[in-house]
Amino acid sequence: MAQRLQVVEPGDHVIAIYPTKEIEFAEAFEFLRTGLVKNEIIMLITDEMSKDEIRKKMIWEWKIDFDALDARNTIIIKTAPEWYFPHGLPDADKISALWHTLVDFSRKNGKSGIRIFTDTTAFFEHGFAKELVLYESTMEKKFDFPLTTVCGYTYDNIDSLTSEQFSTLKEHHNLVWI
């Protein structure tokens, strides 16, 4: 796990597939911590842990002033419905606009980029697997701006997709971790 994180470069769009949530979140927190060290805005999108659980874990493991970093939007924690589908169905154009706004914000605030880990489970739980694949198909394999993202999937969720949908996901990520 740690070895593959070492090859991540700014602009990478990674699909990572995990056997368990525990392994997924261990990698997510390691990936995000690296971003904080590299002066990046870090963002965790998940419904699997509460913001308070995430806050406590980061404070305990990273020994950081979470509240100060949160207040400056250096650490951003959102649920999937908050970020991806606040008004119903996910809208790829609106989501892309949010990413560009966040990139502009990072540049204006002296950050070297943005590092995002998205736990995709909520898309499957809300019946938006098809919309997730469509959204992912609008994204670049590698971004030409400092946005580095890992899209976390579980084996079960990947297994629920058609082979064509899975192929589409792999085509729109420059790194595939299984």
GIHU-V358707 format. One record per backbone hydrogen bond with DSSP energy under -0.5 kcal/mol. NH is the residue of the N-H (numbers start at 1). CO is the residue of the C=O. E is the energy in kcal/mol with one decimal. If there is no record, write none. Layout:
# GIHU-V358707
nh = [NH:NH]
co = [CO:CO]
e = [E:E]
This chain:
# GIHU-V358707
nh = [5:6:6:7:8:12:13:14:14:15:16:16:17:18:24:25:26:27:28:29:30:31:32:33:34:35:36:37:38:39:40:41:42:43:44:45:46:46:54:55:56:57:58:59:60:61:62:63:66:69:70:71:72:73:74:75:76:78:83:84:85:88:91:92:95:96:97:98:99:100:101:102:103:104:105:106:107:108:109:110:111:112:113:114:115:116:117:118:119:119:120:120:122:123:124:124:125:126:127:128:132:133:134:135:136:137:138:138:139:143:147:148:148:149:150:151:152:152:153:155:158:159:160:160:161:166:167:168:169:170:171:172:172:173:174:174:175:177:178]
co = [1:2:3:4:5:9:141:12:149:175:14:151:177:153:20:21:22:23:24:25:26:27:28:29:30:31:32:33:34:36:35:113:74:115:76:117:44:78:50:51:52:53:54:55:56:57:58:59:64:65:66:67:68:70:69:69:42:44:79:80:80:85:84:90:91:92:93:94:95:96:97:98:99:100:101:102:103:104:105:107:106:39:39:146:41:148:43:150:45:117:118:152:119:120:120:121:121:122:124:123:128:129:130:131:132:133:134:135:136:11:145:114:146:12:116:14:118:150:16:18:154:155:156:157:158:162:163:164:165:166:167:168:169:170:13:141:13:15:176]
e = [-1.4:-1.0:-0.6:-0.9:-1.0:-2.2:-0.8:-0.5:-3.1:-2.4:-0.5:-2.4:-2.9:-2.9:-2.0:-2.9:-1.9:-2.0:-2.4:-2.4:-1.6:-3.0:-2.5:-2.3:-1.8:-1.3:-2.0:-2.0:-1.7:-1.4:-2.6:-2.7:-3.1:-2.4:-2.3:-2.6:-0.6:-2.1:-2.4:-2.9:-2.6:-2.3:-2.7:-2.6:-2.7:-3.0:-2.3:-1.3:-1.3:-2.0:-3.1:-2.3:-1.4:-1.6:-2.9:-1.2:-2.5:-2.3:-2.0:-3.2:-1.1:-1.0:-0.7:-0.5:-2.4:-2.5:-2.0:-1.8:-2.0:-2.2:-2.2:-2.3:-2.4:-2.4:-2.4:-2.4:-2.2:-2.5:-1.2:-1.5:-2.8:-2.5:-0.6:-2.7:-3.0:-2.8:-2.5:-2.8:-3.1:-0.6:-0.7:-2.7:-0.6:-1.3:-0.9:-0.5:-2.3:-2.2:-1.1:-3.7:-2.5:-2.3:-2.2:-2.9:-3.0:-1.9:-0.5:-1.8:-1.2:-3.1:-2.9:-2.8:-0.5:-2.5:-2.5:-3.2:-3.5:-0.8:-3.0:-2.3:-2.4:-2.8:-0.9:-0.6:-1.7:-2.4:-2.2:-2.1:-2.2:-2.3:-2.1:-1.1:-0.8:-1.1:-1.5:-1.3:-1.3:-3.3:-0.6]
